[in-house]
Amino acid sequence: GEAVCEAVAKAQNKPKVVIQGSAIGYYGNCGPEPVNEESAKASTDSVEEHGVRRAIIRTAMVLGDGGALAKMVGPFKAGLGSYLGAGHQGVSWIHIKDEVRAIIFLIENEKCKGIFNLSSIHPLTFNKFADTL
């Protein structure tokens, strides 16, 4: 974050938007309870002082060609895939195509600023995710 903020501050031609990204793990282990943004400010907040719009994305596990899903499929096909404990852990996910479309939307739409969770609408429990996989 600091390097981005410094670069924006020094730039003669400021970018129109900065996309700051992190995983939804940013929220910590909250169990089944919904979470919100009552936490410390994000690290790129100073770019807004230079008139640069900022969109913060919190990304769920990205599924699609390659990535996490490709690494999981093999063990599950071999009958070795499972879940830990009772499998009630929440699994939030998003397809790679939806992730890319969302980021393009945020870049192109000047009214979009603030925090955006890029995830499917309803997370699965890990045992449901494993059964589906």
N, CA, C and O atoms as a GROMACS GRO file, in nm:
protein
  532
    1GLY      N    1   0.078  -0.120   0.000
    1GLY     CA    2   0.000   0.000   0.000
    1GLY      C    3   0.083   0.127   0.000
    1GLY      O    4   0.053   0.221  -0.073
    2GLU      N    5   0.188   0.130   0.082
    2GLU     CA    6   0.267   0.253   0.092
    2GLU      C    7   0.331   0.290  -0.041
    2GLU      O    8   0.332   0.407  -0.079
    3ALA      N    9   0.384   0.191  -0.112
    3ALA     CA   10   0.450   0.219  -0.241
    3ALA      C   11   0.351   0.277  -0.341
    3ALA      O   12   0.384   0.368  -0.417
    4VAL      N   13   0.229   0.225  -0.341
    4VAL     CA   14   0.125   0.276  -0.432
    4VAL      C   15   0.092   0.420  -0.394
    4VAL      O   16   0.082   0.506  -0.482
    5CYS      N   17   0.074   0.445  -0.267
    5CYS     CA   18   0.041   0.581  -0.221
    5CYS      C   19   0.152   0.680  -0.256
    5CYS      O   20   0.124   0.792  -0.300
    6GLU      N   21   0.277   0.640  -0.237
    6GLU     CA   22   0.389   0.727  -0.271
    6GLU      C   23   0.395   0.754  -0.421
    6GLU      O   24   0.421   0.867  -0.463
    7ALA      N   25   0.373   0.651  -0.500
    7ALA     CA   26   0.376   0.669  -0.646
    7ALA      C   27   0.266   0.763  -0.692
    7ALA      O   28   0.289   0.848  -0.778
    8VAL      N   29   0.148   0.750  -0.635
    8VAL     CA   30   0.037   0.839  -0.670
    8VAL      C   31   0.070   0.983  -0.629
    8VAL      O   32   0.047   1.077  -0.705
    9ALA      N   33   0.125   0.999  -0.510
    9ALA     CA   34   0.159   1.133  -0.461
    9ALA      C   35   0.262   1.201  -0.551
    9ALA      O   36   0.254   1.322  -0.573
   10LYS      N   37   0.357   1.126  -0.604
   10LYS     CA   38   0.465   1.182  -0.686
   10LYS      C   39   0.426   1.198  -0.834
   10LYS      O   40   0.490   1.274  -0.907
   11ALA      N   41   0.325   1.127  -0.876
   11ALA     CA   42   0.289   1.125  -1.019
   11ALA      C   43   0.235   1.260  -1.064
   11ALA      O   44   0.150   1.320  -0.998
   12GLN      N   45   0.286   1.308  -1.179
   12GLN     CA   46   0.231   1.430  -1.236
   12GLN      C   47   0.094   1.403  -1.297
   12GLN      O   48   0.002   1.485  -1.284
   13ASN      N   49   0.080   1.289  -1.361
   13ASN     CA   50  -0.048   1.246  -1.417
   13ASN      C   51  -0.104   1.137  -1.327
   13ASN      O   52  -0.063   1.021  -1.335
   14LYS      N   53  -0.196   1.175  -1.241
   14LYS     CA   54  -0.252   1.082  -1.143
   14LYS      C   55  -0.343   0.980  -1.213
   14LYS      O   56  -0.409   1.013  -1.311
   15PRO      N   57  -0.345   0.858  -1.162
   15PRO     CA   58  -0.440   0.759  -1.216
   15PRO      C   59  -0.582   0.801  -1.179
   15PRO      O   60  -0.602   0.875  -1.082
   16LYS      N   61  -0.679   0.754  -1.254
   16LYS     CA   62  -0.818   0.786  -1.223
   16LYS      C   63  -0.869   0.700  -1.108
   16LYS      O   64  -0.957   0.742  -1.033
   17VAL      N   65  -0.812   0.580  -1.096
   17VAL     CA   66  -0.860   0.488  -0.994
   17VAL      C   67  -0.746   0.399  -0.945
   17VAL      O   68  -0.656   0.364  -1.021
   18VAL      N   69  -0.752   0.364  -0.818
   18VAL     CA   70  -0.664   0.262  -0.761
   18VAL      C   71  -0.754   0.150  -0.711
   18VAL      O   72  -0.850   0.174  -0.638
   19ILE      N   73  -0.721   0.029  -0.752
   19ILE     CA   74  -0.793  -0.089  -0.704
   19ILE      C   75  -0.703  -0.156  -0.601
   19ILE      O   76  -0.594  -0.203  -0.632
   20GLN      N   77  -0.750  -0.158  -0.478
   20GLN     CA   78  -0.676  -0.224  -0.370
   20GLN      C   79  -0.743  -0.360  -0.348
   20GLN      O   80  -0.865  -0.367  -0.338
   21GLY      N   81  -0.665  -0.465  -0.340
   21GLY     CA   82  -0.724  -0.597  -0.325
   21GLY      C   83  -0.670  -0.674  -0.207
   21GLY      O   84  -0.553  -0.661  -0.170
   22SER      N   85  -0.756  -0.755  -0.150
   22SER     CA   86  -0.717  -0.851  -0.048
   22SER      C   87  -0.816  -0.967  -0.054
   22SER      O   88  -0.920  -0.959  -0.120
   23ALA      N   89  -0.781  -1.073   0.014
   23ALA     CA   90  -0.873  -1.186   0.023
   23ALA      C   91  -0.980  -1.157   0.127
   23ALA      O   92  -0.961  -1.071   0.213
   24ILE      N   93  -1.092  -1.227   0.120
   24ILE     CA   94  -1.196  -1.206   0.220
   24ILE      C   95  -1.149  -1.252   0.358
   24ILE      O   96  -1.216  -1.224   0.458
   25GLY      N   97  -1.036  -1.321   0.365
   25GLY     CA   98  -0.978  -1.357   0.492
   25GLY      C   99  -0.940  -1.234   0.574
   25GLY      O  100  -0.911  -1.245   0.693
   26TYR      N  101  -0.941  -1.119   0.512
   26TYR     CA  102  -0.919  -0.991   0.578
   26TYR      C  103  -1.008  -0.979   0.702
   26TYR      O  104  -0.969  -0.919   0.802
   27TYR      N  105  -1.127  -1.036   0.693
   27TYR     CA  106  -1.224  -1.026   0.802
   27TYR      C  107  -1.193  -1.118   0.919
   27TYR      O  108  -1.249  -1.100   1.028
   28GLY      N  109  -1.106  -1.216   0.900
   28GLY     CA  110  -1.074  -1.310   1.007
   28GLY      C  111  -1.176  -1.422   1.016
   28GLY      O  112  -1.271  -1.428   0.937
   29ASN      N  113  -1.156  -1.510   1.111
   29ASN     CA  114  -1.246  -1.624   1.131
   29ASN      C  115  -1.365  -1.579   1.215
   29ASN      O  116  -1.353  -1.563   1.337
   30CYS      N  117  -1.478  -1.559   1.150
   30CYS     CA  118  -1.596  -1.506   1.218
   30CYS      C  119  -1.706  -1.610   1.232
   30CYS      O  120  -1.815  -1.579   1.281
   31GLY      N  121  -1.679  -1.734   1.191
   31GLY     CA  122  -1.783  -1.835   1.198
   31GLY      C  123  -1.895  -1.802   1.102
   31GLY      O  124  -1.872  -1.740   0.998
   32PRO      N  125  -2.016  -1.843   1.135
   32PRO     CA  126  -2.129  -1.821   1.043
   32PRO      C  127  -2.187  -1.680   1.048
   32PRO      O  128  -2.278  -1.648   0.972
   33GLU      N  129  -2.135  -1.595   1.138
   33GLU     CA  130  -2.189  -1.461   1.152
   33GLU      C  131  -2.148  -1.370   1.036
   33GLU      O  132  -2.034  -1.378   0.990
   34PRO      N  133  -2.240  -1.286   0.988
   34PRO     CA  134  -2.203  -1.188   0.884
   34PRO      C  135  -2.098  -1.091   0.939
   34PRO      O  136  -2.090  -1.068   1.060
   35VAL      N  137  -2.018  -1.035   0.851
   35VAL     CA  138  -1.914  -0.940   0.891
   35VAL      C  139  -1.937  -0.806   0.825
   35VAL      O  140  -2.012  -0.795   0.727
   36ASN      N  141  -1.872  -0.702   0.880
   36ASN     CA  142  -1.884  -0.569   0.821
   36ASN      C  143  -1.749  -0.500   0.823
   36ASN      O  144  -1.647  -0.562   0.852
   37GLU      N  145  -1.748  -0.372   0.792
   37GLU     CA  146  -1.623  -0.299   0.776
   37GLU      C  147  -1.582  -0.216   0.897
   37GLU      O  148  -1.511  -0.117   0.882
   38GLU      N  149  -1.625  -0.253   1.016
   38GLU     CA  150  -1.587  -0.180   1.136
   38GLU      C  151  -1.446  -0.220   1.178
   38GLU      O  152  -1.426  -0.289   1.278
   39SER      N  153  -1.351  -0.177   1.100
   39SER     CA  154  -1.211  -0.210   1.126
   39SER      C  155  -1.125  -0.093   1.082
   39SER      O  156  -1.176   0.010   1.038
   40ALA      N  157  -0.994  -0.109   1.095
   40ALA     CA  158  -0.901  -0.001   1.058
   40ALA      C  159  -0.914   0.034   0.911
   40ALA      O  160  -0.956  -0.049   0.829
   41LYS      N  161  -0.878   0.158   0.878
   41LYS     CA  162  -0.882   0.201   0.738
   41LYS      C  163  -0.786   0.118   0.653
   41LYS      O  164  -0.684   0.069   0.702
   42ALA      N  165  -0.820   0.103   0.529
   42ALA     CA  166  -0.734   0.030   0.436
   42ALA      C  167  -0.608   0.110   0.407
   42ALA      O  168  -0.605   0.231   0.427
   43SER      N  169  -0.506   0.042   0.361
   43SER     CA  170  -0.374   0.103   0.351
   43SER      C  171  -0.356   0.204   0.237
   43SER      O  172  -0.258   0.279   0.239
   44THR      N  173  -0.445   0.209   0.141
   44THR     CA  174  -0.427   0.304   0.030
   44THR      C  175  -0.518   0.426   0.044
   44THR      O  176  -0.541   0.496  -0.055
   45ASP      N  177  -0.567   0.452   0.162
   45ASP     CA  178  -0.663   0.561   0.177
   45ASP      C  179  -0.608   0.698   0.139
   45ASP      O  180  -0.684   0.787   0.101
   46SER      N  181  -0.477   0.717   0.149
   46SER     CA  182  -0.422   0.850   0.118
   46SER      C  183  -0.429   0.886  -0.030
   46SER      O  184  -0.412   1.004  -0.063
   47VAL      N  185  -0.453   0.792  -0.120
   47VAL     CA  186  -0.464   0.828  -0.263
   47VAL      C  187  -0.583   0.919  -0.286
   47VAL      O  188  -0.584   0.998  -0.380
   48GLU      N  189  -0.684   0.907  -0.200
   48GLU     CA  190  -0.804   0.991  -0.215
   48GLU      C  191  -0.773   1.138  -0.190
   48GLU      O  192  -0.841   1.226  -0.242
   49GLU      N  193  -0.669   1.164  -0.111
   49GLU     CA  194  -0.627   1.303  -0.086
   49GLU      C  195  -0.572   1.368  -0.212
   49GLU      O  196  -0.562   1.491  -0.219
   50HIS      N  197  -0.538   1.288  -0.312
   50HIS     CA  198  -0.484   1.338  -0.439
   50HIS      C  199  -0.590   1.333  -0.549
   50HIS      O  200  -0.558   1.344  -0.668
   51GLY      N  201  -0.716   1.316  -0.510
   51GLY     CA  202  -0.824   1.315  -0.607
   51GLY      C  203  -0.838   1.185  -0.684
   51GLY      O  204  -0.901   1.182  -0.790
   52VAL      N  205  -0.780   1.078  -0.634
   52VAL     CA  206  -0.786   0.949  -0.701
   52VAL      C  207  -0.895   0.864  -0.637
   52VAL      O  208  -0.898   0.845  -0.515
   53ARG      N  209  -0.982   0.814  -0.720
   53ARG     CA  210  -1.089   0.726  -0.673
   53ARG      C  211  -1.029   0.594  -0.630
   53ARG      O  212  -0.935   0.544  -0.692
   54ARG      N  213  -1.084   0.536  -0.523
   54ARG     CA  214  -1.030   0.411  -0.471
   54ARG      C  215  -1.142   0.309  -0.456
   54ARG      O  216  -1.246   0.337  -0.395
   55ALA      N  217  -1.121   0.191  -0.511
   55ALA     CA  218  -1.212   0.078  -0.493
   55ALA      C  219  -1.133  -0.033  -0.425
   55ALA      O  220  -1.023  -0.069  -0.468
   56ILE      N  221  -1.189  -0.085  -0.320
   56ILE     CA  222  -1.123  -0.191  -0.243
   56ILE      C  223  -1.200  -0.319  -0.267
   56ILE      O  224  -1.320  -0.326  -0.244
   57ILE      N  225  -1.130  -0.421  -0.315
   57ILE     CA  226  -1.197  -0.549  -0.338
   57ILE      C  227  -1.149  -0.651  -0.236
   57ILE      O  228  -1.030  -0.660  -0.204
   58ARG      N  229  -1.244  -0.727  -0.185
   58ARG     CA  230  -1.217  -0.840  -0.097
   58ARG      C  231  -1.262  -0.963  -0.176
   58ARG      O  232  -1.382  -0.980  -0.203
   59THR      N  233  -1.168  -1.046  -0.213
   59THR     CA  234  -1.196  -1.156  -0.306
   59THR      C  235  -1.206  -1.290  -0.235
   59THR      O  236  -1.121  -1.325  -0.153
   60ALA      N  237  -1.310  -1.364  -0.269
   60ALA     CA  238  -1.326  -1.501  -0.220
   60ALA      C  239  -1.233  -1.593  -0.299
   60ALA      O  240  -1.161  -1.548  -0.388
   61MET      N  241  -1.236  -1.723  -0.266
   61MET     CA  242  -1.157  -1.821  -0.341
   61MET      C  243  -1.201  -1.817  -0.487
   61MET      O  244  -1.319  -1.832  -0.517
   62VAL      N  245  -1.105  -1.797  -0.576
   62VAL     CA  246  -1.134  -1.785  -0.719
   62VAL      C  247  -1.130  -1.923  -0.783
   62VAL      O  248  -1.030  -1.994  -0.774
   63LEU      N  249  -1.240  -1.959  -0.849
   63LEU     CA  250  -1.250  -2.088  -0.916
   63LEU      C  251  -1.264  -2.066  -1.067
   63LEU      O  252  -1.315  -1.964  -1.112
   64GLY      N  253  -1.217  -2.162  -1.141
   64GLY     CA  254  -1.225  -2.155  -1.287
   64GLY      C  255  -1.115  -2.238  -1.346
   64GLY      O  256  -1.072  -2.337  -1.286
   65ASP      N  257  -1.067  -2.199  -1.462
   65ASP     CA  258  -0.958  -2.271  -1.526
   65ASP      C  259  -0.832  -2.256  -1.442
   65ASP      O  260  -0.787  -2.144  -1.417
   66GLY      N  261  -0.777  -2.367  -1.400
   66GLY     CA  262  -0.656  -2.362  -1.318
   66GLY      C  263  -0.688  -2.322  -1.176
   66GLY      O  264  -0.799  -2.345  -1.128
   67GLY      N  265  -0.593  -2.262  -1.109
   67GLY     CA  266  -0.613  -2.211  -0.974
   67GLY      C  267  -0.645  -2.316  -0.871
   67GLY      O  268  -0.607  -2.433  -0.885
   68ALA      N  269  -0.716  -2.273  -0.767
   68ALA     CA  270  -0.747  -2.359  -0.653
   68ALA      C  271  -0.826  -2.483  -0.693
   68ALA      O  272  -0.798  -2.593  -0.645
   69LEU      N  273  -0.922  -2.466  -0.781
   69LEU     CA  274  -1.006  -2.580  -0.820
   69LEU      C  275  -0.924  -2.689  -0.889
   69LEU      O  276  -0.943  -2.807  -0.861
   70ALA      N  277  -0.834  -2.649  -0.976
   70ALA     CA  278  -0.752  -2.748  -1.046
   70ALA      C  279  -0.668  -2.831  -0.948
   70ALA      O  280  -0.646  -2.950  -0.970
   71LYS      N  281  -0.623  -2.766  -0.841
   71LYS     CA  282  -0.542  -2.837  -0.742
   71LYS      C  283  -0.627  -2.931  -0.656
   71LYS      O  284  -0.576  -3.030  -0.604
   72MET      N  285  -0.756  -2.901  -0.642
   72MET     CA  286  -0.844  -2.983  -0.559
   72MET      C  287  -0.905  -3.101  -0.634
   72MET      O  288  -0.931  -3.206  -0.574
   73VAL      N  289  -0.928  -3.086  -0.762
   73VAL     CA  290  -1.001  -3.188  -0.838
   73VAL      C  291  -0.932  -3.324  -0.835
   73VAL      O  292  -0.999  -3.425  -0.815
   74GLY      N  293  -0.801  -3.327  -0.854
   74GLY     CA  294  -0.729  -3.455  -0.859
   74GLY      C  295  -0.751  -3.541  -0.736
   74GLY      O  296  -0.794  -3.656  -0.750
   75PRO      N  297  -0.724  -3.491  -0.618
   75PRO     CA  298  -0.747  -3.573  -0.498
   75PRO      C  299  -0.894  -3.617  -0.482
   75PRO      O  300  -0.920  -3.729  -0.439
   76PHE      N  301  -0.987  -3.529  -0.517
   76PHE     CA  302  -1.128  -3.567  -0.505
   76PHE      C  303  -1.164  -3.677  -0.605
   76PHE      O  304  -1.236  -3.770  -0.570
   77LYS      N  305  -1.114  -3.667  -0.728
   77LYS     CA  306  -1.140  -3.771  -0.828
   77LYS      C  307  -1.081  -3.904  -0.786
   77LYS      O  308  -1.134  -4.010  -0.818
   78ALA      N  309  -0.968  -3.898  -0.712
   78ALA     CA  310  -0.903  -4.021  -0.666
   78ALA      C  311  -0.966  -4.073  -0.537
   78ALA      O  312  -0.919  -4.173  -0.482
   79GLY      N  313  -1.070  -4.008  -0.489
   79GLY     CA  314  -1.137  -4.051  -0.366
   79GLY      C  315  -1.064  -4.009  -0.240
   79GLY      O  316  -1.093  -4.060  -0.132
   80LEU      N  317  -0.970  -3.915  -0.252
   80LEU     CA  318  -0.891  -3.872  -0.137
   80LEU      C  319  -0.934  -3.737  -0.082
   80LEU      O  320  -0.882  -3.694   0.021
   81GLY      N  321  -1.026  -3.670  -0.147
   81GLY     CA  322  -1.070  -3.538  -0.103
   81GLY      C  323  -1.172  -3.548   0.009
   81GLY      O  324  -1.254  -3.640   0.011
   82SER      N  325  -1.167  -3.456   0.100
   82SER     CA  326  -1.260  -3.456   0.213
   82SER      C  327  -1.264  -3.316   0.273
   82SER      O  328  -1.215  -3.220   0.213
   83TYR      N  329  -1.322  -3.305   0.389
   83TYR     CA  330  -1.325  -3.180   0.462
   83TYR      C  331  -1.275  -3.207   0.604
   83TYR      O  332  -1.271  -3.321   0.649
   84LEU      N  333  -1.237  -3.100   0.672
   84LEU     CA  334  -1.184  -3.112   0.807
   84LEU      C  335  -1.297  -3.101   0.909
   84LEU      O  336  -1.391  -3.024   0.890
   85GLY      N  337  -1.287  -3.177   1.015
   85GLY     CA  338  -1.388  -3.171   1.121
   85GLY      C  339  -1.525  -3.204   1.069
   85GLY      O  340  -1.543  -3.296   0.989
   86ALA      N  341  -1.622  -3.127   1.115
   86ALA     CA  342  -1.761  -3.149   1.074
   86ALA      C  343  -1.791  -3.090   0.936
   86ALA      O  344  -1.896  -3.117   0.879
   87GLY      N  345  -1.700  -3.010   0.883
   87GLY     CA  346  -1.720  -2.950   0.751
   87GLY      C  347  -1.814  -2.833   0.748
   87GLY      O  348  -1.864  -2.796   0.642
   88HIS      N  349  -1.839  -2.772   0.863
   88HIS     CA  350  -1.932  -2.660   0.869
   88HIS      C  351  -1.865  -2.525   0.842
   88HIS      O  352  -1.931  -2.421   0.849
   89GLN      N  353  -1.734  -2.527   0.810
   89GLN     CA  354  -1.665  -2.402   0.777
   89GLN      C  355  -1.726  -2.343   0.651
   89GLN      O  356  -1.760  -2.416   0.558
   90GLY      N  357  -1.739  -2.212   0.648
   90GLY     CA  358  -1.793  -2.146   0.530
   90GLY      C  359  -1.691  -2.141   0.418
   90GLY      O  360  -1.572  -2.118   0.442
   91VAL      N  361  -1.737  -2.161   0.296
   91VAL     CA  362  -1.651  -2.151   0.178
   91VAL      C  363  -1.714  -2.049   0.084
   91VAL      O  364  -1.816  -2.074   0.021
   92SER      N  365  -1.650  -1.934   0.076
   92SER     CA  366  -1.694  -1.832  -0.019
   92SER      C  367  -1.611  -1.847  -0.144
   92SER      O  368  -1.492  -1.877  -0.137
   93TRP      N  369  -1.672  -1.826  -0.259
   93TRP     CA  370  -1.602  -1.846  -0.386
   93TRP      C  371  -1.658  -1.750  -0.490
   93TRP      O  372  -1.764  -1.691  -0.473
   94ILE      N  373  -1.581  -1.738  -0.598
   94ILE     CA  374  -1.624  -1.660  -0.715
   94ILE      C  375  -1.558  -1.723  -0.837
   94ILE      O  376  -1.445  -1.772  -0.828
   95HIS      N  377  -1.626  -1.722  -0.949
   95HIS     CA  378  -1.567  -1.773  -1.073
   95HIS      C  379  -1.475  -1.666  -1.129
   95HIS      O  380  -1.503  -1.546  -1.118
   96ILE      N  381  -1.365  -1.708  -1.189
   96ILE     CA  382  -1.265  -1.615  -1.244
   96ILE      C  383  -1.327  -1.515  -1.342
   96ILE      O  384  -1.288  -1.398  -1.344
   97LYS      N  385  -1.421  -1.560  -1.424
   97LYS     CA  386  -1.484  -1.469  -1.521
   97LYS      C  387  -1.563  -1.360  -1.449
   97LYS      O  388  -1.563  -1.244  -1.493
   98ASP      N  389  -1.632  -1.395  -1.340
   98ASP     CA  390  -1.706  -1.295  -1.264
   98ASP      C  391  -1.612  -1.198  -1.194
   98ASP      O  392  -1.640  -1.079  -1.185
   99GLU      N  393  -1.499  -1.250  -1.144
   99GLU     CA  394  -1.398  -1.164  -1.080
   99GLU      C  395  -1.347  -1.059  -1.178
   99GLU      O  396  -1.341  -0.940  -1.146
  100VAL      N  397  -1.310  -1.103  -1.297
  100VAL     CA  398  -1.257  -1.012  -1.398
  100VAL      C  399  -1.363  -0.910  -1.440
  100VAL      O  400  -1.334  -0.790  -1.452
  101ARG      N  401  -1.485  -0.956  -1.463
  101ARG     CA  402  -1.594  -0.864  -1.502
  101ARG      C  403  -1.618  -0.759  -1.393
  101ARG      O  404  -1.640  -0.641  -1.423
  102ALA      N  405  -1.614  -0.802  -1.268
  102ALA     CA  406  -1.637  -0.708  -1.157
  102ALA      C  407  -1.527  -0.602  -1.152
  102ALA      O  408  -1.556  -0.484  -1.132
  103ILE      N  409  -1.403  -0.643  -1.169
  103ILE     CA  410  -1.292  -0.547  -1.165
  103ILE      C  411  -1.302  -0.448  -1.281
  103ILE      O  412  -1.281  -0.329  -1.263
  104ILE      N  413  -1.334  -0.498  -1.399
  104ILE     CA  414  -1.353  -0.408  -1.514
  104ILE      C  415  -1.466  -0.310  -1.486
  104ILE      O  416  -1.454  -0.191  -1.516
  105PHE      N  417  -1.576  -0.358  -1.430
  105PHE     CA  418  -1.689  -0.272  -1.396
  105PHE      C  419  -1.645  -0.162  -1.300
  105PHE      O  420  -1.682  -0.046  -1.318
  106LEU      N  421  -1.568  -0.198  -1.198
  106LEU     CA  422  -1.522  -0.100  -1.100
  106LEU      C  423  -1.430   0.005  -1.163
  106LEU      O  424  -1.436   0.122  -1.127
  107ILE      N  425  -1.346  -0.038  -1.256
  107ILE     CA  426  -1.256   0.055  -1.323
  107ILE      C  427  -1.334   0.152  -1.412
  107ILE      O  428  -1.306   0.272  -1.414
  108GLU      N  429  -1.432   0.101  -1.483
  108GLU     CA  430  -1.504   0.181  -1.583
  108GLU      C  431  -1.612   0.271  -1.524
  108GLU      O  432  -1.653   0.367  -1.589
  109ASN      N  433  -1.660   0.243  -1.404
  109ASN     CA  434  -1.771   0.319  -1.348
  109ASN      C  435  -1.724   0.413  -1.238
  109ASN      O  436  -1.692   0.370  -1.127
  110GLU      N  437  -1.720   0.541  -1.271
  110GLU     CA  438  -1.663   0.643  -1.184
  110GLU      C  439  -1.736   0.659  -1.052
  110GLU      O  440  -1.679   0.712  -0.957
  111LYS      N  441  -1.860   0.614  -1.043
  111LYS     CA  442  -1.935   0.626  -0.918
  111LYS      C  443  -1.898   0.516  -0.818
  111LYS      O  444  -1.934   0.522  -0.701
  112CYS      N  445  -1.826   0.416  -0.865
  112CYS     CA  446  -1.790   0.304  -0.779
  112CYS      C  447  -1.666   0.337  -0.697
  112CYS      O  448  -1.556   0.350  -0.751
  113LYS      N  449  -1.685   0.351  -0.569
  113LYS     CA  450  -1.572   0.372  -0.478
  113LYS      C  451  -1.610   0.308  -0.345
  113LYS      O  452  -1.728   0.292  -0.313
  114GLY      N  453  -1.509   0.273  -0.270
  114GLY     CA  454  -1.536   0.207  -0.143
  114GLY      C  455  -1.502   0.059  -0.149
  114GLY      O  456  -1.417   0.017  -0.227
  115ILE      N  457  -1.571  -0.019  -0.067
  115ILE     CA  458  -1.538  -0.160  -0.050
  115ILE      C  459  -1.639  -0.248  -0.121
  115ILE      O  460  -1.760  -0.227  -0.112
  116PHE      N  461  -1.586  -0.348  -0.194
  116PHE     CA  462  -1.668  -0.442  -0.270
  116PHE      C  463  -1.623  -0.583  -0.240
  116PHE      O  464  -1.505  -0.616  -0.255
  117ASN      N  465  -1.716  -0.667  -0.196
  117ASN     CA  466  -1.686  -0.808  -0.174
  117ASN      C  467  -1.716  -0.885  -0.302
  117ASN      O  468  -1.829  -0.886  -0.349
  118LEU      N  469  -1.614  -0.948  -0.357
  118LEU     CA  470  -1.630  -1.025  -0.480
  118LEU      C  471  -1.643  -1.171  -0.440
  118LEU      O  472  -1.544  -1.239  -0.414
  119SER      N  473  -1.766  -1.217  -0.436
  119SER     CA  474  -1.796  -1.351  -0.386
  119SER      C  475  -1.933  -1.394  -0.437
  119SER      O  476  -2.015  -1.310  -0.476
  120SER      N  477  -1.957  -1.523  -0.436
  120SER     CA  478  -2.092  -1.571  -0.467
  120SER      C  479  -2.186  -1.516  -0.359
  120SER      O  480  -2.142  -1.478  -0.250
  121ILE      N  481  -2.312  -1.514  -0.390
  121ILE     CA  482  -2.408  -1.455  -0.297
  121ILE      C  483  -2.418  -1.537  -0.167
  121ILE      O  484  -2.425  -1.480  -0.058
  122HIS      N  485  -2.420  -1.668  -0.181
  122HIS     CA  486  -2.434  -1.755  -0.064
  122HIS      C  487  -2.314  -1.847  -0.052
  122HIS      O  488  -2.292  -1.931  -0.140
  123PRO      N  489  -2.235  -1.834   0.056
  123PRO     CA  490  -2.124  -1.928   0.074
  123PRO      C  491  -2.178  -2.068   0.103
  123PRO      O  492  -2.290  -2.084   0.153
  124LEU      N  493  -2.098  -2.166   0.071
  124LEU     CA  494  -2.132  -2.305   0.101
  124LEU      C  495  -2.063  -2.347   0.229
  124LEU      O  496  -1.964  -2.285   0.269
  125THR      N  497  -2.113  -2.451   0.293
  125THR     CA  498  -2.033  -2.513   0.398
  125THR      C  499  -1.930  -2.600   0.326
  125THR      O  500  -1.953  -2.642   0.213
  126PHE      N  501  -1.818  -2.625   0.392
  126PHE     CA  502  -1.714  -2.701   0.322
  126PHE      C  503  -1.761  -2.843   0.291
  126PHE      O  504  -1.720  -2.898   0.189
  127ASN      N  505  -1.844  -2.903   0.375
  127ASN     CA  506  -1.891  -3.037   0.341
  127ASN      C  507  -1.980  -3.035   0.216
  127ASN      O  508  -1.976  -3.130   0.137
  128LYS      N  509  -2.061  -2.931   0.196
  128LYS     CA  510  -2.140  -2.918   0.073
  128LYS      C  511  -2.050  -2.894  -0.047
  128LYS      O  512  -2.071  -2.952  -0.154
  129PHE      N  513  -1.948  -2.808  -0.030
  129PHE     CA  514  -1.852  -2.782  -0.137
  129PHE      C  515  -1.781  -2.911  -0.176
  129PHE      O  516  -1.768  -2.941  -0.295
  130ALA      N  517  -1.736  -2.988  -0.077
  130ALA     CA  518  -1.664  -3.113  -0.103
  130ALA      C  519  -1.756  -3.215  -0.171
  130ALA      O  520  -1.715  -3.283  -0.265
  131ASP      N  521  -1.880  -3.224  -0.125
  131ASP     CA  522  -1.975  -3.318  -0.189
  131ASP      C  523  -2.000  -3.280  -0.334
  131ASP      O  524  -2.008  -3.367  -0.420
  132THR      N  525  -2.011  -3.150  -0.361
  132THR     CA  526  -2.034  -3.102  -0.498
  132THR      C  527  -1.910  -3.128  -0.585
  132THR      O  528  -1.922  -3.169  -0.701
  133LEU      N  529  -1.793  -3.104  -0.529
  133LEU     CA  530  -1.670  -3.127  -0.603
  133LEU      C  531  -1.654  -3.274  -0.635
  133LEU      O  532  -1.555  -3.313  -0.698
   0.00000   0.00000   0.00000
